[in-house]
Amino acid sequence: MAFFFAISKKPFMAASLLFLGFLLPFLNTPGIQVMADDQLCTAEDGAHSIGVCYGRVANDLPSDDQVVNLFHSNGIYKMRIYDPNESTLQALKASDIELMVGVPNENLQALSDPSVAKNWVQRFILPYSSDVKFHYIVVGNEIKYNDLAAQYVLPAMQNMYDAIKAVNLQGQIGVSTSVEPSLLGSSYPPSSGSFSTNASSYIVPIVQFLMKTGDPLLANIYPYFGYVSDPADINLEYALFTSPGPVVSDGQFKYQNLFHALLDALYAALEKAGAPGLKVVVSETGWPSDGGNAATVENARTYYHNLIDHVKSGTPRRPGEAIETYLFAMFDENQKGPAETERHFGLFSPRWSGHNLQKKAKSRKPEEKSISSLNGNKIIAIDSVLVLAFLSHGGVSSSGSTEIIQGSKIFKLYVVVGTTMGLFLPLAYVLGSFRRGDDNEVRSATPHLFLLSFQILTENVSNPIHCEESLRHSRLANSGEAVAVR
């Protein structure tokens, strides 16, 4: 106690409080917690612009309930599915996951009949609308202007919108279609982006319809395919967001990555089509981890890691606008093809046996077992399987599969020392004033320092308890047991 009485001078106390002011952002920052395994525990649940596609062209996938738990345990709150599978819709009830639900291409002709669209909404949307957070209905995926289904896309969209409006859900659920860059007749440089003459008669009426409804255009953007189709002119770094400087100069716009260039070419085409303000949602993007040129776990991790950072800040043509983006896909799908890479786009590569979700072991370098972070969003490579997770705040990174705080032992020590000082330095000040007989200092300082100490104590006691509880639920989910969704 002699130490505490000796340090009770005012200058030292001022310096101590300044130190505590520096320490508090670390002890009381939402989203920065020590946690283990695949679970990322956050102190605040913010809206995220990243989702993941749940494709089911496979015969080894977990149940829909397991999938929803897996989304939850990895902090993913946006999902795209490609058909209104009722088992999936049941599993999504009360899950708080925003859903993009697709209409298969083969159903478009039937939906050009208004009564069929009405029945579709009555069967697949209305019964679940109070419990499932429908976000978009995707009427067709990657329809080209010369496909037989092209003539039915706009009528089906119009009928679907009318059916949604008839049940007063038009403000809640958007209706759109998902396109891909082959509709562009020109895309380089990005400002020259325009729809081809043949494609214009197909896509421009769709764009005009979306301008009227206020819903976004959906687009599947894959720098991987751009790279492998022209590796002589497109370097890998440009496709992976790792170019050290601008690769393409386009007037006032400079491009360091192919993703932004492709998206801005589409924005330019929309401007020329009379839709300069139309929002674009990236409904698919990804990088394969096996099966072809540049398809490796390391490249996939690099792509996702950098993608998530870049979509937060928009493109050179539309800066400051976060890009709602869906990663393709949650799982490797072993029945896709014909290209081998089509089977290896999954963040997870599952082998379903009994009641356990397992991860297939793939050959890899030891250093590939790591956790990467950039600006609050995590891509985790564990056993060569990419696992997506998110935090509300950034700046955390690590290596190793058990904790996400870089130098976690040092960080823990820092927290313990900081908490100890935060609790006992204010006490020392009060006790020193009491010993000197300065009642005014005691009366004025005690309430404030007590509240400061109480805040530090509660933040560093209650948050680890909360995280440990979340970790326990995560372990149950990973072992295949039921997890209550809060």
C-alpha positions in Angstrom: 0.0 0.0 0.0 3.0 2.3 0.5 3.3 2.4 -3.3 -0.3 3.6 -3.7 0.2 6.4 -1.1 3.4 7.5 -2.7 1.9 8.0 -6.2 -1.0 10.2 -5.2 0.4 13.5 -6.5 -1.8 15.3 -9.0 0.6 15.4 -11.9 1.1 11.6 -11.7 -2.7 11.1 -11.5 -3.2 13.2 -14.6 -0.7 11.2 -16.5 -2.3 8.0 -15.3 -5.7 9.1 -16.5 -4.3 10.0 -19.8 -2.8 6.5 -20.0 -6.2 5.1 -19.2 -7.7 7.2 -21.9 -5.3 5.6 -24.3 -6.1 2.2 -23.0 -9.9 2.4 -23.0 -10.3 2.2 -26.8 -8.6 -1.2 -26.7 -10.5 -2.4 -23.6 -13.8 -1.1 -24.8 -13.9 -1.4 -28.6 -16.8 -3.4 -30.0 -15.7 -6.2 -32.2 -12.2 -6.7 -30.8 -12.4 -9.8 -28.6 -10.3 -12.8 -28.0 -11.9 -15.9 -29.3 -11.2 -19.4 -30.5 -11.8 -21.9 -33.3 -14.0 -20.6 -36.2 -16.2 -18.4 -34.0 -15.8 -14.7 -34.2 -17.5 -13.0 -31.3 -18.6 -9.4 -31.8 -19.9 -6.9 -29.3 -22.2 -5.3 -31.9 -24.2 -6.7 -34.7 -24.0 -4.3 -37.6 -25.4 -4.7 -41.1 -22.9 -6.2 -43.5 -22.6 -5.8 -47.3 -21.2 -9.3 -47.8 -23.3 -12.4 -48.4 -22.5 -16.0 -49.5 -24.2 -18.1 -52.2 -25.6 -21.4 -51.1 -25.6 -23.7 -54.2 -26.8 -27.3 -53.9 -25.4 -29.0 -57.0 -23.8 -31.7 -54.9 -24.6 -35.0 -53.1 -22.5 -34.5 -50.0 -23.9 -31.4 -48.4 -25.1 -31.0 -44.8 -28.8 -30.5 -44.0 -30.3 -27.0 -44.4 -30.5 -26.6 -40.6 -26.8 -27.3 -40.4 -26.1 -24.8 -43.2 -28.1 -22.1 -41.4 -26.1 -22.8 -38.2 -22.9 -22.6 -40.2 -23.9 -19.2 -41.6 -24.6 -18.0 -38.1 -21.5 -19.4 -36.5 -19.4 -17.6 -39.1 -21.3 -14.3 -38.9 -22.8 -14.4 -42.4 -26.2 -12.7 -42.6 -26.9 -12.7 -46.3 -27.6 -15.8 -48.4 -28.3 -16.4 -52.0 -30.2 -19.6 -53.1 -31.0 -20.5 -56.6 -34.5 -21.9 -56.2 -37.2 -21.6 -53.6 -36.4 -24.8 -51.8 -38.9 -25.2 -49.1 -36.6 -27.1 -46.7 -34.2 -24.2 -46.9 -37.0 -21.7 -46.3 -38.1 -23.6 -43.3 -34.6 -23.6 -41.9 -34.3 -19.9 -42.4 -37.3 -19.0 -40.3 -36.3 -16.6 -37.5 -32.7 -16.8 -38.6 -32.2 -13.1 -39.3 -30.5 -14.0 -42.5 -31.4 -11.8 -45.5 -32.3 -14.0 -48.5 -31.9 -13.6 -52.2 -34.0 -16.3 -53.7 -33.8 -17.4 -57.4 -36.3 -18.4 -60.0 -34.6 -21.1 -62.2 -34.2 -20.3 -65.8 -36.4 -23.2 -66.9 -39.4 -21.6 -65.0 -39.3 -18.2 -66.8 -41.6 -19.1 -69.6 -44.3 -20.2 -67.2 -43.9 -17.1 -65.1 -44.6 -14.9 -68.1 -48.2 -15.8 -67.2 -49.4 -13.4 -64.4 -51.5 -16.1 -62.7 -48.4 -18.4 -62.4 -46.4 -15.6 -60.9 -49.1 -14.9 -58.4 -49.3 -18.6 -57.4 -45.5 -18.6 -57.1 -45.6 -15.8 -54.6 -48.5 -17.3 -52.7 -46.6 -20.6 -52.4 -43.0 -19.6 -51.8 -43.0 -16.1 -50.4 -46.2 -15.2 -48.6 -46.3 -18.2 -46.1 -42.7 -17.4 -45.0 -42.6 -13.6 -45.3 -43.2 -13.0 -41.6 -40.3 -15.3 -40.5 -37.8 -15.1 -43.4 -36.1 -11.9 -44.4 -36.6 -12.0 -48.2 -34.3 -9.4 -49.8 -34.4 -10.0 -53.6 -36.2 -12.4 -56.0 -33.8 -13.2 -58.9 -35.7 -13.8 -62.0 -33.3 -15.8 -64.1 -29.5 -16.2 -63.8 -27.0 -15.2 -66.6 -29.5 -15.2 -69.4 -27.8 -14.2 -72.7 -29.7 -12.1 -75.3 -29.8 -15.0 -77.7 -31.0 -17.6 -75.2 -34.5 -18.9 -75.8 -35.4 -17.8 -72.2 -34.4 -14.2 -72.9 -37.8 -13.2 -74.3 -39.5 -14.3 -71.0 -37.2 -12.5 -68.5 -38.8 -9.1 -68.5 -42.4 -10.3 -68.6 -41.6 -12.7 -65.7 -40.0 -9.8 -63.7 -43.0 -7.6 -64.3 -45.4 -10.3 -63.3 -43.4 -11.1 -60.2 -43.2 -7.5 -59.2 -47.0 -7.2 -59.6 -47.5 -10.3 -57.5 -45.3 -9.0 -54.8 -47.0 -5.6 -54.9 -50.4 -7.3 -54.6 -49.4 -8.6 -51.2 -47.9 -5.3 -50.1 -44.3 -6.6 -50.0 -42.9 -4.4 -52.8 -41.0 -2.1 -50.4 -39.5 -5.1 -48.7 -38.6 -7.5 -51.5 -36.8 -6.4 -54.7 -37.3 -8.1 -58.1 -34.4 -8.2 -60.5 -32.4 -10.5 -62.7 -28.7 -11.5 -62.6 -26.6 -10.7 -65.7 -22.9 -11.3 -66.6 -20.4 -9.2 -68.5 -20.8 -10.9 -71.9 -23.7 -8.5 -72.5 -21.1 -5.8 -72.9 -19.9 -5.1 -76.4 -17.0 -2.9 -75.0 -15.4 -3.0 -71.6 -11.9 -1.6 -72.1 -11.1 0.9 -70.9 -13.9 0.9 -68.3 -15.3 4.2 -69.4 -16.0 2.8 -72.9 -18.3 0.2 -71.4 -21.5 -0.3 -73.4 -23.9 -3.0 -74.1 -23.5 -4.7 -77.5 -26.0 -3.8 -80.2 -27.5 -7.3 -80.1 -27.7 -7.3 -76.3 -29.2 -3.8 -76.0 -32.7 -4.9 -77.2 -32.7 -7.4 -74.4 -31.1 -5.6 -71.4 -32.1 -2.0 -71.9 -35.9 -2.6 -71.3 -34.9 -4.5 -68.2 -32.8 -1.6 -67.0 -35.6 0.8 -67.7 -38.0 -1.4 -65.6 -35.6 -1.4 -62.7 -35.3 2.4 -62.8 -39.0 2.6 -62.4 -39.2 0.1 -59.5 -36.0 1.3 -57.8 -34.5 -2.2 -57.5 -30.9 -2.9 -58.4 -29.5 -4.8 -61.3 -27.7 -8.0 -60.2 -24.4 -8.9 -61.8 -22.0 -11.9 -61.6 -18.5 -10.6 -61.7 -15.5 -13.0 -61.9 -12.0 -11.6 -62.4 -10.8 -15.2 -62.4 -12.4 -16.0 -65.7 -11.1 -12.8 -67.2 -7.6 -13.7 -66.1 -7.6 -17.3 -67.3 -9.1 -16.3 -70.7 -6.3 -13.9 -71.4 -3.3 -14.4 -69.1 -1.0 -12.8 -71.7 -2.6 -9.4 -71.3 -4.1 -9.7 -67.7 -1.6 -10.4 -65.0 -2.5 -12.4 -61.9 -1.8 -9.5 -59.5 -4.3 -7.4 -61.3 -7.0 -10.1 -60.8 -6.1 -10.7 -57.2 -6.1 -7.0 -56.1 -2.3 -7.2 -55.4 -0.9 -4.9 -58.1 1.5 -2.4 -56.4 0.2 0.5 -58.5 -2.4 1.4 -61.1 -2.5 -0.9 -64.1 -5.1 0.8 -66.2 -5.4 4.6 -66.6 -8.7 5.7 -67.9 -8.9 9.5 -67.8 -9.3 10.6 -64.2 -9.8 7.0 -63.1 -7.0 4.7 -62.1 -7.4 0.9 -61.8 -5.3 -1.4 -59.6 -7.7 -4.4 -59.9 -9.8 -6.2 -62.5 -12.9 -6.4 -60.2 -13.3 -2.6 -60.2 -12.6 -2.3 -63.9 -15.3 -4.9 -64.8 -17.8 -3.3 -62.5 -17.1 0.3 -63.7 -17.5 -0.9 -67.3 -21.0 -2.1 -66.4 -21.7 1.3 -64.7 -20.5 3.1 -67.8 -22.8 0.9 -69.9 -25.8 1.7 -67.6 -25.1 5.4 -68.0 -25.2 5.1 -71.8 -28.4 3.1 -71.5 -30.0 6.0 -69.6 -29.6 4.6 -66.0 -26.8 6.5 -64.5 -28.0 6.1 -60.9 -29.0 2.4 -61.1 -27.4 0.4 -58.2 -25.6 -2.8 -59.1 -25.4 -5.7 -56.6 -22.6 -8.2 -57.2 -24.7 -11.4 -57.0 -21.7 -13.7 -57.5 -18.0 -13.5 -57.3 -15.3 -16.0 -56.3 -12.1 -17.8 -57.0 -11.6 -21.6 -57.3 -9.2 -23.3 -54.9 -8.4 -26.3 -57.3 -8.9 -27.7 -60.7 -7.3 -25.2 -63.1 -4.8 -22.5 -63.9 -4.1 -20.3 -60.8 -6.8 -22.2 -58.9 -5.2 -22.6 -55.5 -6.2 -22.2 -51.9 -3.6 -19.4 -51.5 -5.0 -17.4 -54.5 -8.6 -18.0 -53.3 -7.7 -16.7 -49.9 -5.9 -13.7 -51.3 -8.8 -12.8 -53.6 -11.5 -13.0 -50.9 -9.3 -11.2 -48.4 -8.7 -8.3 -50.7 -12.2 -8.3 -52.2 -13.9 -7.8 -48.9 -11.7 -4.8 -48.2 -12.3 -3.2 -51.6 -16.1 -3.6 -51.8 -16.5 -1.3 -48.7 -15.2 1.7 -50.5 -16.8 1.5 -54.0 -15.1 1.8 -57.3 -13.1 4.6 -58.9 -16.3 5.6 -60.9 -18.6 5.4 -57.9 -16.4 6.0 -54.8 -17.7 5.8 -51.3 -20.6 3.5 -52.2 -20.3 0.1 -50.5 -21.0 -2.7 -53.0 -23.4 -5.4 -51.8 -21.5 -8.5 -52.8 -22.2 -12.3 -52.6 -19.3 -14.7 -52.5 -19.7 -17.9 -54.6 -20.1 -20.2 -52.9 -20.5 -21.7 -49.4 -19.6 -25.2 -50.5 -17.6 -27.1 -53.2 -20.3 -28.7 -55.4 -19.1 -32.0 -56.6 -21.8 -32.4 -59.3 -21.0 -29.2 -61.2 -19.1 -29.0 -64.4 -17.9 -29.6 -67.0 -14.8 -27.7 -66.0 -13.1 -29.1 -62.9 -12.8 -25.6 -61.4 -16.6 -25.4 -61.2 -16.4 -28.0 -58.4 -14.0 -26.0 -56.2 -15.5 -22.6 -55.6 -16.6 -23.4 -52.1 -15.5 -21.6 -48.9 -16.2 -25.1 -47.4 -15.4 -28.4 -48.9 -17.7 -30.7 -47.0 -17.9 -34.4 -46.6 -21.2 -35.3 -44.9 -21.2 -38.4 -42.8 -23.7 -39.2 -40.1 -24.2 -36.1 -37.9 -20.9 -34.4 -38.4 -19.8 -31.8 -40.9 -16.3 -32.6 -41.9 -13.8 -30.7 -44.0 -12.0 -32.5 -46.7 -8.2 -32.5 -46.3 -6.5 -31.1 -49.3 -2.7 -31.0 -49.9 -1.3 -27.7 -48.8 1.7 -26.0 -47.4 1.8 -25.8 -43.6 1.6 -22.0 -43.7 -1.8 -22.2 -45.4 -3.4 -22.9 -42.1 -3.9 -19.3 -41.1 -6.3 -16.6 -40.4 -6.2 -13.3 -42.3 -7.9 -10.1 -41.6 -8.3 -6.7 -43.3 -10.5 -3.8 -42.1 -12.7 -5.9 -39.9 -13.5 -8.8 -42.3 -11.9 -12.2 -42.0 -11.1 -14.9 -44.4 -9.9 -17.9 -42.6 -8.1 -20.8 -44.2 -8.3 -23.8 -41.9 -7.3 -27.2 -43.2 -7.2 -25.6 -46.7 -10.9 -24.7 -46.4 -11.9 -21.1 -46.7 -14.2 -19.9 -43.9 -15.8 -16.5 -44.1 -16.5 -14.4 -41.0 -17.0 -10.8 -40.2 -16.3 -8.2 -37.5 -17.9 -4.8 -37.1 -14.6 -3.1 -36.5 -11.2 -3.7 -38.1 -7.5 -4.0 -37.5 -7.3 -7.5 -36.2 -5.1 -10.2 -37.7 -3.4 -13.4 -36.7 -1.8 -16.6 -37.7 -2.9 -19.9 -36.1 -6.3 -21.6 -35.9 -7.2 -21.0 -32.3 -7.2 -17.2 -31.8 -7.7 -14.2 -34.0 -5.8 -11.6 -32.0 -2.2 -11.2 -33.4 0.2 -11.8 -30.6 -2.6 -13.0 -28.4 -0.5 -13.7 -25.3 0.9 -10.2 -25.3 -2.5 -8.8 -25.9 -3.9 -10.7 -23.0 -1.1 -9.5 -20.8 -1.7 -6.0 -22.0 -5.4 -6.2 -21.1 -4.6 -7.7 -17.6 -2.0 -5.0 -16.8 -4.2 -2.2 -18.2 -7.2 -3.4 -16.2 -5.2 -3.7 -13.0 -3.9 -0.2 -13.4 -7.4 1.1 -14.4 -8.8 -0.3 -11.2 -6.1 0.5 -8.7 -4.7 3.9 -9.8 -8.0 5.7 -9.2 -8.2 3.9 -5.8 -4.6 5.1 -5.0 -5.6 8.7 -5.8 -8.6 8.6 -3.6 -6.6 6.9 -0.8 -3.8 9.4 -1.1 -6.1 12.3 -0.8 -7.7 10.7 2.2 -4.4 10.2 3.9 -3.5 13.9 3.3 -6.8 14.9 4.8 -8.0 16.6 1.6 -11.7 15.9 2.0 -12.7 18.0 -1.0 -10.5 15.9 -3.4 -12.0 12.7 -2.0 -15.6 13.9 -2.4 -15.1 15.2 -5.9 -13.0 12.4 -7.3 -14.5 9.3 -5.8 -17.8 9.2 -7.9 -16.0 9.8 -11.2 -13.2 7.4 -10.5 -15.6 4.7 -9.3 -17.6 4.9 -12.5 -14.4 4.7 -14.6 -13.2 1.7 -12.6 -16.7 0.0 -12.9 -16.7 0.5 -16.6 -13.3 -1.1 -17.1 -14.2 -4.0 -14.8 -17.5 -4.8 -16.5 -16.1 -4.6 -20.0 -13.3 -7.0 -19.2 -15.3 -9.4 -17.1 -18.6 -9.6 -18.9 -17.3 -9.6 -22.5 -15.1 -12.7 -22.1 -18.0 -14.5 -20.5 -20.2 -13.6 -23.5 -17.5 -14.7 -25.9 -17.0 -18.0 -24.0 -20.7 -18.7 -24.2 -20.7 -17.9 -28.0 -17.7 -20.2 -28.4 -19.5 -23.0 -26.6 -22.4 -22.7 -29.1 -20.0 -22.6 -32.0 -18.4 -25.9 -30.8 -21.8 -27.5 -30.5 -22.7 -26.4 -34.0 -19.4 -27.7 -35.5 -20.0 -31.1 -33.8 -23.5 -31.3 -35.5 -25.5 -30.6 -32.3 -28.5 -28.3 -32.3 -27.6 -24.6 -31.6 -30.3 -22.2 -30.5 -30.3 -19.1 -32.7 -30.6 -15.9 -30.7 
